[in-house]
Structures are given as C-alpha cells and as structure tokens.
Amino acid sequence: MKQNDLLRICLQNLMRRKSRTFLTVLGVLIGCCSIVIMVSLGIGMKQSQEKLLAEMGDLTIVTVNAPQGGRGKLKLDDALVRRLRTLEGVESVTPKQSLEVESIRLVTGIGGRYVADWSALVGLDTAEMEKMGYQVLSGDRAQKSGDVLVGQYLAYSFRDTLRPDGSNMVDRWSGMWDESGKDKDPPPPYFDPLSGPITLEAETANGKITAQLRPVGVVKEDYSKGAETSEGVIMSLSDLRGLLTKALGNGKKMPAYDSVLVKVQNISQVKPVESQIKTMGYSTESMESIREPMEKEARQKQMMLGGLGAISLFVAALGITNTMIMSISERTREIGIMKALGCYVRDIRVMFLAEAGAIGLIGGLVGCVISFVISVIINLVSMGLSPENLPAAILGGGETSRVSVIPPWLLLFAVVFSVLIGLGSGYYPANKAVQIPALEAIKSE
C-alpha cells in the first residue's frame, strides 16, 4: 500500500467518527496544555530566582579568606594568588586590601564644602578589574598612580557643610519606588564625584595622613565584590600599600591581604573551585550557598508541576487506546477484506499507528498554540493588562519577570511527546488488529 493511500485512509477513518475523534483529540490537547503550562510556570519561577540572585551580585565570584581569622600559618599573599590562577576554571584573581585606620574622612568641593565622615578605602589589582566583572558606569578605569574609582552611591555619603544639620544630606532611598512598586532613579546628589579631586584625611596611631585622590570613574554597585562598589573608594594595590606604609610607620611589616577575589568562567565551576580552595585550608564565601538550595527547590517544584501535567497526558493516552480498540471492533470486517485482498500485515499495523499518531500530533499542535496564548494571558495579568506590556509578556526582557516562560524546546518536546503518547497508545490496538484471522474477520457483522 502506498503512503498516499495510507494517509487518505487514515484521514477517512478519523473523520468517520468525528465526535469520538474530537473528544480523543481534546483529551490530548488538555494533557499537552497541562504539561506545557505547568513546566512553563516552573521555568518562570527559576528565571525569577536567577534574576533575583543576579541583582544581589556576581554569581561567579568566590571570596577567599584566611583561616582562623588570619592567625594561622596560611596567609593570603602573592604566592597564594599565583597558585589560585593555576586552578582549572579560574578566569581572574585579584587580592583585596583595606585601609584599616582609626578614622577616614573624605573632603571635596570648593573650600572643602562636602565632607564624608566615613568611607571604605580598598586596594585591588586594577589590571584585573575588567576580567573580574567590575562595571564602570561613567568615566574611565584607573590607569595611573593616584587614579581611583568611586562607588555608585559614594556621593550620597557626603554632607553639605553649608546646610543646617538634619537637611545637609541627600537621602537616596526617598522616592525609590512609584505607586505601582516599580523602581525609580534616586534623587541627584549635591555634586558629581568625578568633578574634582577628593582629599583623604586618615587618623592613624602614628598621626594624621592626607592624600589627594583623583576620581576617574564610577563603578556599578555589586555587593558580591564588596561594599566599596556602593559607598567606597577603589584604588590600585600599590597606592593603598603606600598609604598603609605611612599609617603603620617605618619598620613595621606589611599585613597580609584581607581577602582574595576569584572569578570563575561560569556558575557550574563555582562549587568545584571552592572545594579545591577549601582543600588548601582556606575558607570561602560565594553566592553558591544561596543559589544551590534555591535552584534545587525550583527544580523540585518544576518536576512536581511537570508530573501533574504528565498525569493529564497519561489519561489522554488511555482515551486514545480506548478509541483505537473501539475502531478495531467496528472495522473488523474491513480488516478481513484488506487481508483477503493481499494487504500486508505491516500496512494494517502502520494504518492504525498512523491514526493514533495523528490524534497525538493534532492534539499536541493545537495544545501548544493554546498553551502559548494562556501563557501570554498569565503574564499580562501579572504585569498589568496594557498593550504596552504585550511584547514583554511574549518575549520577556527588561526589568519585568514573566510568570510563565515557554522556550521553543518546550513546545517541540510537547508535540513530540504527544505523538509518542499516541503511537504508544495505538501499539496494542494495532497489534490486536493484525492478529485477527482474515476468514473470521470477513464473517464478522
């Protein structure tokens, strides 16, 4: 039997009992919609969690600390930095050191008008900052001695000495959210931190030291790298160590680094790299301790939601099996005539499998279309019923998170799975059809 004949007979048999075929396809459609929507909700939840973690900081940064609060034999020194750079999966390494003194004061503006009574002053390997993922929002990177980068919100730490107490600082948290709860830009600070030099005044055990800092860029806030990206000052290690030498006085040994930042190539390598560093005897910190439990929970919920959808599709499979068995009982004589005319047994089997597969294919395709529409409606309801939110509800992007996310692979999986369900459900009825003796089938009423 030719393929065109098989296709024509398959369609004729499906249209012979339209109501039964429709109800069977409807069962597959509902099952397909269930599994696609359930899985899409799990994917949306996972992406929302990843976005939340990404806002908290770089997920690929591992912070290495000295054991026992730095009192043990293992120190954070240049030898360790060189060793960490040889680890598999490590992209960049930079030591980090702070200026630990009794007090730090920053002064800027004409006549020292603006004053910050506290600030974090940190030294890094500025040549590695780009690889480490530090983002410069404005200005340039530190290239020369004396160049510094300031945190995104450092300007809000300064008070205006010409204004009365209580109203001499800009509150960057005021008006951060609008009536709908969306983020707004903070109010502008009193001055641009890149507009002029900043004078550092530090009180140490050996007296007061001063230094002129030249801000050349503003870095984006990222707490995974440290609070200095928000309200601090970042300079080169050589400049910071020069300040430490003045603070400690002559003859005193330079302290070890406070910590070492290690950036790995991707999230999957964070845990192995952390394990290797801990094996060396050092303690580590990273977002992995938060991300892994959240990812595990999201995966469990996704499997649970997908399982609920799969139950619906399994029920639809029983409906396909029932439909095909009913079809065989009604077409027993037809099967006998086909065998008597010399039709191959494999053709009869293929015919019934094609009918079952077609039911799964039609249900899967229509189910995917309906699932996509339902997903868009869910996202629109969560974002707000507005035509402006329609592109974001379909494609995502921007600051909004979609509740339901249907990637292309999920639609393809749903169609293929529906077809396989149809073929699997039709296998038993197809085998039953080919086992009917031709003579008994012809005599059947």
C-alpha positions as CSV (number, residue, x, y, z in Angstrom):
1,M,0.0,0.0,0.0
2,K,1.4,3.4,-1.0
3,Q,2.0,6.1,1.6
4,N,-0.6,8.4,-0.1
5,D,-3.2,5.6,0.3
6,L,-2.3,5.1,4.0
7,L,-2.7,8.8,4.6
8,R,-6.0,9.0,2.8
9,I,-7.4,6.0,4.7
10,C,-6.1,7.4,8.0
11,L,-7.9,10.7,7.5
12,Q,-11.1,9.0,6.3
13,N,-11.2,6.8,9.4
14,L,-10.6,9.7,11.7
15,M,-13.4,11.7,10.1
16,R,-15.8,8.7,10.1
17,R,-16.5,9.2,13.9
18,K,-15.9,12.9,14.2
19,S,-17.3,13.3,17.7
20,R,-15.2,10.5,19.1
21,T,-12.1,11.7,17.3
22,F,-12.8,15.3,18.6
23,L,-13.1,14.1,22.2
24,T,-10.0,12.0,22.0
25,V,-8.0,14.9,20.5
26,L,-9.5,17.1,23.2
27,G,-8.1,14.8,25.9
28,V,-4.6,15.0,24.3
29,L,-5.0,18.8,23.9
30,I,-5.8,19.2,27.6
31,G,-2.9,17.0,28.6
32,C,-0.5,18.8,26.4
33,C,-1.7,22.2,27.7
34,S,-1.3,21.0,31.3
35,I,2.3,19.8,30.9
36,V,3.4,22.9,28.9
37,I,1.8,25.4,31.3
38,M,3.0,23.6,34.4
39,V,6.6,23.3,33.1
40,S,6.5,27.0,31.9
41,L,5.5,28.1,35.4
42,G,8.5,26.2,36.8
43,I,10.8,27.8,34.3
44,G,9.4,31.3,35.0
45,M,10.0,30.7,38.7
46,K,13.5,29.6,38.1
47,Q,14.3,32.6,35.9
48,S,12.9,34.9,38.5
49,Q,15.1,33.4,41.2
50,E,18.2,33.7,38.9
51,K,17.3,37.3,38.2
52,L,17.0,38.0,42.0
53,L,20.4,36.4,42.7
54,A,22.0,38.3,39.8
55,E,20.7,41.6,41.3
56,M,22.4,40.6,44.6
57,G,25.8,40.3,42.9
58,D,28.0,38.4,40.5
59,L,27.3,34.6,40.9
60,T,30.8,33.6,39.6
61,I,32.8,35.3,42.3
62,V,34.4,33.3,45.1
63,T,35.9,35.3,48.1
64,V,38.9,33.5,49.8
65,N,39.5,34.3,53.4
66,A,42.4,33.4,55.7
67,P,41.6,30.5,58.2
68,Q,41.3,31.2,61.9
69,G,40.8,34.9,61.3
70,G,44.3,35.2,59.7
71,R,46.1,33.9,62.8
72,G,47.2,30.5,61.3
73,K,50.2,29.7,59.2
74,L,48.3,30.0,56.0
75,K,48.3,33.6,54.8
76,L,46.7,35.5,51.9
77,D,49.8,36.5,50.0
78,D,51.2,36.8,46.4
79,A,52.2,33.1,46.4
80,L,48.5,32.1,47.0
81,V,47.4,34.5,44.3
82,R,49.7,32.8,41.8
83,R,48.5,29.4,42.9
84,L,44.8,30.3,42.6
85,R,45.4,31.5,39.0
86,T,46.5,28.0,38.0
87,L,43.3,26.3,39.1
88,E,41.1,24.9,36.4
89,G,38.1,27.1,35.6
90,V,39.5,30.3,37.2
91,E,39.3,33.3,34.9
92,S,40.8,36.0,37.1
93,V,42.2,36.6,40.5
94,T,42.8,39.8,42.5
95,P,43.9,40.3,46.1
96,K,41.9,42.8,48.1
97,Q,43.2,45.0,51.0
98,S,41.5,47.8,53.0
99,L,43.0,50.8,54.7
100,E,42.4,49.9,58.4
101,V,42.9,53.1,60.4
102,E,41.1,54.8,63.3
103,S,39.0,57.1,61.0
104,I,38.8,58.1,57.4
105,R,37.4,61.4,56.2
106,L,36.9,62.5,52.6
107,V,36.7,66.2,51.6
108,T,35.9,67.7,48.2
109,G,34.4,70.8,46.6
110,I,35.4,74.4,46.8
111,G,36.7,75.3,50.2
112,G,36.1,71.7,51.4
113,R,32.3,72.2,51.2
114,Y,31.4,68.5,51.0
115,V,32.5,66.0,53.7
116,A,32.1,62.3,54.1
117,D,32.9,61.3,57.7
118,W,33.3,57.6,56.8
119,S,34.2,55.6,53.8
120,A,35.7,52.2,52.8
121,L,39.0,52.5,51.0
122,V,40.1,49.3,49.2
123,G,43.0,48.4,47.0
124,L,42.8,45.9,44.1
125,D,44.8,44.7,41.2
126,T,43.3,47.3,38.8
127,A,44.6,45.5,35.7
128,E,42.3,42.6,36.6
129,M,39.1,44.6,37.3
130,E,37.6,44.3,33.8
131,K,38.1,40.5,33.9
132,M,36.7,40.4,37.4
133,G,33.4,41.9,36.1
134,Y,33.6,45.4,37.6
135,Q,31.4,47.6,35.5
136,V,32.3,51.3,35.1
137,L,29.1,53.3,34.8
138,S,30.8,56.6,33.9
139,G,34.3,57.8,33.4
140,D,37.2,55.5,32.8
141,R,39.3,52.9,34.5
142,A,42.2,53.7,36.9
143,Q,45.4,53.6,34.9
144,K,47.9,55.9,36.7
145,S,49.0,56.2,40.2
146,G,46.6,58.4,42.1
147,D,43.6,57.4,40.0
148,V,40.7,56.0,41.9
149,L,37.2,54.6,41.2
150,V,34.3,55.6,43.4
151,G,31.3,53.5,44.4
152,Q,28.0,54.1,42.6
153,Y,26.4,55.9,45.6
154,L,29.5,57.4,47.3
155,A,28.3,60.9,46.6
156,Y,25.3,60.3,48.9
157,S,27.7,59.8,51.8
158,F,28.8,63.4,51.7
159,R,27.1,66.2,53.7
160,D,27.0,69.8,52.7
161,T,28.7,71.8,55.4
162,L,26.8,75.0,54.3
163,R,23.4,73.5,55.0
164,P,21.9,73.1,58.5
165,D,22.1,69.7,60.3
166,G,19.3,67.4,59.5
167,S,18.9,68.7,55.9
168,N,22.5,68.6,54.8
169,M,22.5,65.1,53.1
170,V,20.5,63.7,50.2
171,D,18.5,60.6,51.1
172,R,18.9,58.3,48.1
173,W,16.2,56.0,49.4
174,S,13.5,58.6,49.3
175,G,11.2,58.2,46.2
176,M,12.9,55.0,45.1
177,W,9.6,53.4,44.2
178,D,6.5,54.7,42.5
179,E,2.9,54.0,43.4
180,S,2.9,50.7,41.5
181,G,6.0,49.5,43.4
182,K,8.4,49.9,40.4
183,D,12.0,51.2,40.9
184,K,12.7,54.8,40.3
185,D,16.0,56.7,39.9
186,P,17.2,58.1,43.2
187,P,17.3,61.9,43.6
188,P,20.5,63.5,42.3
189,P,23.4,64.1,44.8
190,Y,24.8,67.5,45.6
191,F,27.8,67.1,43.3
192,D,29.3,64.9,40.7
193,P,32.0,62.7,42.3
194,L,34.1,63.0,39.1
195,S,34.0,66.8,39.0
196,G,37.2,67.3,41.1
197,P,39.8,65.7,43.4
198,I,39.0,64.3,46.8
199,T,41.2,64.8,49.8
200,L,41.7,61.8,52.0
201,E,42.2,62.5,55.7
202,A,43.0,59.5,57.9
203,E,43.7,59.4,61.6
204,T,46.2,56.7,62.5
205,A,48.2,55.6,65.5
206,N,51.1,57.5,64.1
207,G,49.2,60.7,63.5
208,K,47.2,62.1,60.6
209,I,48.0,61.4,57.0
210,T,46.5,63.1,53.9
211,A,46.4,62.1,50.2
212,Q,45.0,63.5,47.1
213,L,42.7,61.1,45.2
214,R,41.8,61.6,41.6
215,P,38.4,60.0,40.8
216,V,38.3,58.8,37.1
217,G,35.3,56.5,37.1
218,V,32.2,55.3,38.9
219,V,31.7,51.5,39.4
220,K,28.4,49.8,39.5
221,E,27.2,48.5,42.9
222,D,27.9,44.8,43.4
223,Y,27.9,43.5,47.0
224,S,29.3,40.2,45.9
225,K,32.6,42.1,45.3
226,G,32.3,44.3,48.4
227,A,30.5,47.3,49.9
228,E,33.1,49.6,48.3
229,T,31.3,49.3,45.0
230,S,28.4,51.1,46.6
231,E,29.8,53.7,49.0
232,G,33.6,53.3,48.9
233,V,36.8,54.1,47.0
234,I,38.8,51.7,45.0
235,M,42.5,52.3,44.1
236,S,45.5,50.3,43.0
237,L,47.2,47.9,45.5
238,S,50.5,49.9,45.2
239,D,48.8,53.1,46.1
240,L,47.0,51.6,49.0
241,R,50.1,49.9,50.3
242,G,51.9,53.3,50.1
243,L,49.2,54.7,52.4
244,L,49.5,51.6,54.7
245,T,53.2,52.2,55.0
246,K,52.6,55.8,56.2
247,A,49.9,54.6,58.6
248,L,52.0,51.8,60.1
249,G,55.2,53.7,60.3
250,N,58.7,52.7,59.3
251,G,59.9,49.2,60.2
252,K,56.6,47.6,60.6
253,K,55.7,44.5,58.5
254,M,53.1,44.9,55.8
255,P,50.0,42.9,56.7
256,A,48.6,40.1,54.5
257,Y,45.8,40.7,52.2
258,D,42.3,40.9,53.7
259,S,40.8,38.6,51.1
260,V,41.3,37.3,47.6
261,L,38.6,37.5,44.9
262,V,38.5,34.6,42.4
263,K,36.3,34.8,39.3
264,V,35.4,31.5,37.6
265,Q,34.3,31.1,34.0
266,N,30.7,30.0,34.7
267,I,28.4,29.2,37.5
268,S,28.8,25.5,37.2
269,Q,32.5,25.8,38.1
270,V,32.0,27.7,41.4
271,K,31.5,24.7,43.5
272,P,34.5,22.7,42.2
273,V,36.8,25.7,42.6
274,E,35.5,26.4,46.1
275,S,36.2,22.7,47.0
276,Q,39.8,23.0,45.8
277,I,40.4,26.2,47.7
278,K,38.9,24.7,50.9
279,T,41.2,21.7,50.4
280,M,44.2,24.1,50.6
281,G,42.9,25.1,54.1
282,Y,41.3,28.4,53.3
283,S,37.6,29.4,53.9
284,T,35.5,30.7,51.1
285,E,32.3,32.7,50.5
286,S,30.1,32.8,47.4
287,M,26.5,33.1,46.2
288,E,26.6,29.3,45.6
289,S,25.4,28.7,49.2
290,I,22.3,30.6,48.4
291,R,21.9,29.7,44.7
292,E,22.2,25.9,45.0
293,P,19.3,25.4,47.5
294,M,17.1,27.8,45.6
295,E,17.9,26.0,42.3
296,K,17.2,22.7,43.9
297,E,13.9,23.9,45.2
298,A,12.9,25.3,41.8
299,R,13.9,22.0,40.1
300,Q,11.8,20.0,42.6
301,K,8.8,22.3,42.0
302,Q,9.3,22.1,38.3
303,M,9.3,18.3,38.3
304,M,6.2,18.3,40.5
305,L,4.4,20.6,38.1
306,G,5.5,18.7,35.1
307,G,4.4,15.5,36.8
308,L,0.9,16.9,37.3
309,G,0.7,17.7,33.6
310,A,2.1,14.3,32.6
311,I,-0.8,12.7,34.5
312,S,-3.3,14.5,32.3
313,L,-1.5,13.3,29.2
314,F,-1.4,9.8,30.6
315,V,-5.2,9.9,31.0
316,A,-5.4,11.1,27.4
317,A,-3.3,8.1,26.3
318,L,-5.9,5.8,27.8
319,G,-8.5,7.7,25.7
320,I,-6.5,7.1,22.6
321,T,-6.2,3.4,23.4
322,N,-10.0,3.1,24.0
323,T,-10.7,4.9,20.8
324,M,-8.5,2.7,18.7
325,I,-9.9,-0.5,20.3
326,M,-13.4,0.7,19.5
327,S,-12.4,1.5,16.0
328,I,-11.0,-2.1,15.5
329,S,-14.2,-3.7,16.8
330,E,-16.2,-1.6,14.3
331,R,-13.8,-2.3,11.4
332,T,-13.1,-6.0,11.9
333,R,-14.8,-6.9,8.6
334,E,-12.8,-4.2,6.8
335,I,-9.6,-5.6,8.2
336,G,-10.5,-9.1,6.9
337,I,-11.3,-7.8,3.4
338,M,-7.9,-5.9,3.4
339,K,-6.1,-9.2,4.3
340,A,-8.1,-11.2,1.7
341,L,-7.1,-8.7,-1.0
342,G,-3.4,-9.3,-0.1
343,C,-2.7,-6.2,2.0
344,Y,0.4,-6.7,4.0
345,V,0.1,-7.1,7.8
346,R,2.6,-4.3,8.3
347,D,0.4,-1.9,6.3
348,I,-2.6,-2.6,8.6
349,R,-0.4,-2.1,11.6
350,V,1.0,1.2,10.2
351,M,-2.5,2.4,9.3
352,F,-3.7,2.1,12.9
353,L,-0.5,3.5,14.3
354,A,-0.8,6.4,11.9
355,E,-4.3,7.1,13.2
356,A,-3.2,7.1,16.8
357,G,-0.1,9.2,15.9
358,A,-2.3,11.7,14.0
359,I,-4.5,12.1,17.1
360,G,-1.4,12.8,19.2
361,L,0.0,15.2,16.6
362,I,-3.2,17.2,16.2
363,G,-3.7,17.4,20.0
364,G,-0.1,18.4,20.6
365,L,0.0,21.2,17.9
366,V,-3.4,22.7,19.0
367,G,-2.4,22.3,22.7
368,C,0.9,24.2,22.1
369,V,-1.0,27.1,20.4
370,I,-3.5,27.3,23.3
371,S,-0.7,26.9,25.9
372,F,1.1,29.9,24.3
373,V,-2.0,32.0,24.4
374,I,-2.7,31.0,28.1
375,S,1.0,31.8,29.0
376,V,0.7,35.3,27.4
377,I,-2.6,36.0,29.3
378,I,-1.0,34.9,32.6
379,N,2.0,37.2,32.0
380,L,-0.3,40.1,31.0
381,V,-2.3,39.7,34.2
382,S,0.8,39.7,36.3
383,M,2.3,42.7,34.5
384,G,-0.9,44.6,34.1
385,L,-3.5,44.4,31.3
386,S,-1.9,47.0,29.0
387,P,-0.9,46.9,25.3
388,E,2.5,48.2,26.3
389,N,3.2,45.1,28.3
390,L,2.3,42.7,25.4
391,P,5.8,42.5,23.9
392,A,7.3,41.8,27.3
393,A,4.7,39.2,28.1
394,I,5.6,37.4,24.9
395,L,9.3,37.8,24.6
396,G,10.4,38.9,28.1
397,G,13.3,41.2,28.6
398,G,13.6,44.4,30.5
399,E,13.2,44.6,34.3
400,T,9.9,42.7,34.4
401,S,9.9,39.0,35.1
402,R,7.5,36.6,33.3
403,V,5.5,34.2,35.5
404,S,5.2,31.7,32.6
405,V,8.1,31.2,30.2
406,I,7.7,28.8,27.2
407,P,11.0,28.3,25.4
408,P,10.9,26.8,21.9
409,W,12.3,23.5,23.1
410,L,9.3,23.0,25.4
411,L,6.8,23.4,22.5
412,L,8.8,20.9,20.4
413,F,9.1,18.5,23.3
414,A,5.3,18.7,23.9
415,V,4.5,17.9,20.2
416,V,7.0,15.0,20.0
417,F,5.8,13.7,23.4
418,S,2.2,13.9,22.3
419,V,2.9,12.0,19.1
420,L,4.9,9.3,21.1
421,I,2.0,9.0,23.5
422,G,-0.3,8.5,20.6
423,L,1.9,5.9,19.0
424,G,2.5,4.1,22.3
425,S,-1.3,4.1,23.0
426,G,-2.0,2.7,19.5
427,Y,0.6,0.0,19.6
428,Y,-1.6,-2.6,21.4
429,P,-4.7,-1.9,19.3
430,A,-2.6,-2.1,16.1
431,N,-1.2,-5.5,17.1
432,K,-4.7,-6.7,18.0
433,A,-5.9,-5.7,14.5
434,V,-3.2,-7.7,12.6
435,Q,-3.8,-10.8,14.7
436,I,-7.5,-11.1,13.6
437,P,-7.8,-14.1,11.1
438,A,-9.0,-12.9,7.7
439,L,-11.8,-15.5,7.4
440,E,-13.3,-14.7,10.9
441,A,-13.0,-11.0,10.2
442,I,-14.9,-11.3,6.9
443,K,-17.7,-13.2,8.6
444,S,-17.9,-10.6,11.4
445,E,-21.0,-8.3,11.3
